[in-house]
Amino acid sequence: KSTELTPGDDFAMMKEVLRRRFARLVKEEEEGITGEDAGFARPDLVLVDGGAGQLSAALEIMADLGVDDIPVVGVAKGPDRDAGRERFFMHGKPPFSLACCSLGECWAAICRTGSSGLSWWRKT
C-alpha cells in the first residue's frame, strides 16, 4: 500500500489497486507466465464501484498499462442509494439501468455488497 495515499481517497485507492493488479498481469504475460502459474487470470470483465468518474479513472489506469481489451463497467448506486436500482456506465455509451426485478439486478446487487452479498445469495 502506498504511503502517499490520503485515507478516504477512494479514487486514489482504486487506481492503486488497479495499477498493481494489472501491472502484475502485464508483467506475467510478457514473461510468458499463464494458466495455473500466473498469479491472476486475465478477467473477461472489470466492474468498478462507482459511476462515470470512477469508470474514467479505471480506464485511465488500464490505458496507461496498455490493457485496452478488457471491458470495464462502472456500477453506481441508484436513486436514493437504493440497492437494485443501480446505474451502469460504459465508455462511449449512455448510462443505463436494468429492468426491475431482473436476474441482472440481483447480480448487480450481489456484486455491490461484496462477500456478504454472496453469503446471502448462497443461503437463498
Disulfide bonds with the S-S distance in Angstrom:
none
